[in-house]
Amino acid sequence: MELIITEKDNAARRIADILSGGTYDSSRENGVNVYEWGGKRCVGLSGHVVGVDFPSEYSDWRDVEPVELIDASVEKTATKENIVATLRLLSRRANRVTIATDYDREGELIGKEAYDIVRNVDEDVPIRRVRFSSITENEVQSAFDEPDELDFDLAAAGEARQIIDLVWGAALTRYLSLSAGQLGNDFISVGRVQSPTLKLIVDREREIQAFDPEDYWELFADLEKDEMSFGTQYFYRDEDDNEAERIWEEATADEVYETLADRDAATVVDVNRRTRTDTPPEPFNTTQFIRAAGAIGYSAKRAMSIAEDLYTAGYITYPRTDNTVYPDDLDPEDLLDEFVGHPSLGESAESLLEADDIVPTEGDEETTDHPPIHPTGEIPTRGDVSDDEWEVFELVVRRFYATVADAAEWEHLKVVAEVEDHRLKSNGKRLVEPGYHDVYPYFSTTENFVPDVDEGEELGLSGVELEDKQTQPPRRYGQSRLIETMEEMGIGTKSTRHNTLEKLYDRGYIESDPPRPTKLAMAVVDAAENYADRIVSEEMTAQLEADMDAIANGEATLDDVTDESREMLEEIFENLAESRDEIGDHLRKSLKDDKRLGPCPECGEDLLVRRSRHGSYFIGCDGYPDCENTLPLPSTGKPLILEDECEKHGLNEVKMLAGRQTFVHGCPLCKAEDAGEGPVLGDCPDCGSEHGGELAVKTLESGSRLVGCTRYPDCEYSLPLPRRGDIEVTDEHCEEHELPELVVHSGDEPWELGCPICNYQEFQARESDSGSDLEAIDGVGAKTVEKLADAGIEDLEDLTDADPDAVADDVEGVSADRLRSWQAKA
């Protein structure tokens, strides 16, 4: 029997389908899917099933000095015991093993982990390696026809990264957390890659905070020809003979304005016409894909999660690549042919095939592992993928289209007119040949009309405006721009950069989008710079990345590189040795600053966001136990304190971060004051006939709304209502329950909720039909259920017992904090 090992279950299912011609059978071993056909069995891992950790004697943070971790031994342990047990069981029956994990450093290490598990069972069984860049029939069949050997150097590079990240992360995380007294789930995380990334974000925030705006003025006017007007802007030549538009002296601005406003005509003194070639974009590498996906609304992690699903399903090539040059064996015409006739993508493909010669664009980076990201030619139907997956798939297809399309041509017309010695300019542009823009509608093609005029011509002048402005601080990095900057500086790899950002969000270092550092983030970077600046040094982490590349190329060994990293860390701890108390005080103050809303109305101390031992959030007074004032927060999401302040109470407003269900809660004290009972709807079905209980619309202090019994807490009957929107009680009544029908006014279209009892019964029926009790949790859909199942979570009991951090590492698109919120709901 041949055993085929893939990186994930969905890849195993796809490969089994290809190699068996769709005839495979499926069974379960230890809760793991096994696909079998014709003497072959295929099983998917769940990413890393073996992890590196310190021996158990180092596990107690309080009993082990962080510096001791630097030279501590590292051991490998099974992190997915059921998968490891299944692999061992299947290995005993195998006469050949084929490793078919992803082809990159991480995939090679995962393959090496599987190799070691098999070798522990059978030292002699032949083990081969197959590699592919897309899970399509042709490429998978070709890979299995021409197997290779495992690349132990590439795997060792991945293992070195694991060990270095463990030692650096654990030692520094424990040091800072113990210094600040932050243990448990709220520890202060530090990492080899995340810390220099955080410094990038903090440095930009410092620039913003230190920015001192300057006043300036700009002048605008309309010129007219043949009853057509077009806008112009005043300019002058600065000391370097550049065209300057900002006037820095108010008196000068007033003088120019008065001159222009006093005239009704201007003379054309210069007309410049030119044509510009707009070159098509280069093929997608990982960073440019993330940038393009960000432009249509996807976070870096979400974009990569969708791309990986599309890759596993065989629709696009491997999404982790630095390459921007298509391989020689890619035939653009053949690939375009696959899309001919498609209802939404076919017309563009047909137009491109009309060209006499199809020559793709090329970027500067050419590698030999994976091609640029492009479609494989297999096209999903709209029912096979979600709307998000289709949108990202179309982005990849159209980027490929763009790279084989013609250049666009723009015609530019610059007109300069003069009033006395004051000049006005207007820059017009017109798209003469749309070229690649016809097939790639993601770049702006906005035109600016300027009429054709001649030098010496006199034009009407009107609408003169003087605008006073201020210089603006630099903008925060967007996620895609941040990843580009990390790439330029050598921080992280194509496979890790987007995950690094997600960790910064999960650890409470950054918030919002574009990312904004919290007070804790500023404090951690301050402490590192003051006491051990190598922690946040991009040169240090870039050097270690280069060292790991050297391992992959056979130019260094795992021990060489890990020993070097330990020496660096020892130097850092020498600098930290005398500063623990000072660092701790600094971090504790910043932690409190991040949680502060404003003064407590009862005692004047600070109201802070706090977390209960059950994981839920609430507002509590810093004067506790002398002051026990508390305010509830919604149970959905993680609170983010906004800069907006309530005019009535002087408290910062709160936003609840809950993925697509994110909402602004507002001032917690306002919400508490708004709580109470609204209109009575009718008799309570539980106690109305016996005790006279009635159902009323209620608003809770947390902002939640429900239909509940007026006899609460003696009667706990309740039905949920939407959090947002005005609730209208109509004159229409439900025949079955004799309750009025409700309409929720939120947005453009009213939502006819109907009878609250009928509405809730229909909701329960839908959840029952969904096939998984996990889907009863708000925010967990069918796709997420599939991902959780791959991580061994199949029901509510599995969810409540799971380690959120471990699951978040395995499940793309799900953070540890979100898992904790689901656990609380479960």
Helices and strands as residue ranges (DSSP letters): E 2-6, H 9-20, E 25-29, E 32-37, E 40-44, E 50-53, G 56-58, G 66-71, E 75-78, H 81-92, E 96-100, H 105-121, E 127-129, H 137-145, H 152-180, G 184-186, H 194-210, E 215-225, E 228-237, E 243-244, H 250-261, E 265-278, H 286-295, H 300-312, H 332-337, H 346-353, H 387-403, E 408-419, E 422-433, G 435-438, E 458-470, H 479-489, H 497-506, E 510-511, E 516-517, H 519-531, G 533-536, H 538-552, H 558-576, H 580-595, E 596-599, E 606-611, E 617-621, E 630-632, E 638-645, E 652-657, G 659-661, E 663-666, H 668-674, E 676-683, H 688-691, E 694-699, E 705-709, E 718-721, E 726-733, E 740-745, E 751-754, H 756-769, G 773-776, H 782-790, H 796-801, H 804-810, H 816-825
